[in-house]
Amino acid sequence: MSVAAHPVVAVETSRRGEFSGLLWLTWRQHRWALLCAVGLTVVLTGWLAWLGHEMTVYLHQCHDRPCLPGTPQDAALSSETGPFRVADHLLQFVEYEPLLIAVFLGVPLLAREHEQRTLLLAWSQDVSPQRWLWTKTALLGGCTALCTAAISLAADRVARVMSDVSGGGLFDGDTFLDSGMLPLALGVAMFAVGVALGAVIRRVLPAAMAAVAGFVGLFVLVGYRYPYLMTPVSRFRAIGDGTSDPGPVGGPNALKVSGGITLSPDRVGNLYDAAGRPLDAAGLRRMCPFTVPDDFAPDRLLPCMTRHHLMTRLVYQPADRIGSFHAILASGYAGLGVLALAAVWLSVRRTSLTAG
């Protein structure tokens, strides 16, 4: 029997041939970026895994508590070449890894074809422009997802160990942004953004610069606004109660949004009397009179404020919201990726093959 006598078989064989051809083409055009991505993933995940293991050993030696200052374990952890400092630097690199993905994997996918004027050749073959685009995007995006998933797992583990070792919270700054598989979500989203910028701008270098500017803007926006993704919880805390965290309600990993006291001879902020009424500088002086201006200092005022049961208002995000915050940010990154892919689809539909 001939293959031509069976149209379904012929179509299936044709599709397999198209896929294998696009697989080879993707590898041929992007092999160095893919090899570098895989190599970087292996090195980074292995290094993070080793640092996590090393810090865990020190943590066990300190009876699963933060090591006391002056102990050999604390000295080894906090030295410039110690595992804690090195892991902190690597986690900062993980935060910028999505930018590398956008610049070296996402942007060249279409921008290089436009710049070298090879789209006419690529899209005038048996493979349709849409199949060419989505197959290559799926192949490169899948590689991106696998690599960033491995790095995200290693970064999440190290971030949690660092939190245990230092006694710091999981909800603050770099530790939060590197945990909960957020590098995976942002990496895939930035890949899609890079492809979209390359499709719209059609030049590699300008599209790469736009990706840098967009990433920096997104990074600053997320770092500044993520504490307010949900309405913070607030409560009063008595002055001098000796607590350094939001307390049992917030948990040790709670994110402190605000709560510091402002004290100066002419200004007092975030200070309340026992009835919950705000105090100003004059009211505090009446309650705690001093004759020397220099005595208007926290260490001198503390006994008086404690005696009068003064309070400060603490605004924070409870620790049990960490998972919800991760989900909100990951959903936002996913939405950004979907919008970027929609922009790619529209750009490709409007691309004239005669333009190259």
Secondary structure, DSSP 4 states (H G I P E B T S, - for coil): --GGG-HHHHHHHHHHHHHHHHHHHHHHHHHHHHHHHHHHHHHHHHHHHHHHHHHHHHHHHTTTSPPPTTSHHHHHHHSTTSHHHHHHHHHHHHHHHHHHHIIIIITHHHHHHHHTT-HHHHHTSSS-HHHHHHHHHHHHHHHHHHHHHHHHHHHHHHHHHHHHHH---SSSHHHHHTSTTHHHHHHHHHHHHHHHHHHHH--HHHHHHHHHHHHHHHHHHHHHHGGGSSPPEEEEEETTS---SS-TTT-TTPEEEE-PPEEETTEEES-B-TTS-B--HHHHHHHS--SSGGG-SHHHHHHHHHHTT-EEEEEEE-GGGHHHHHHHHHHHHHHHHHHHHHHHHHHHHT--GGG-
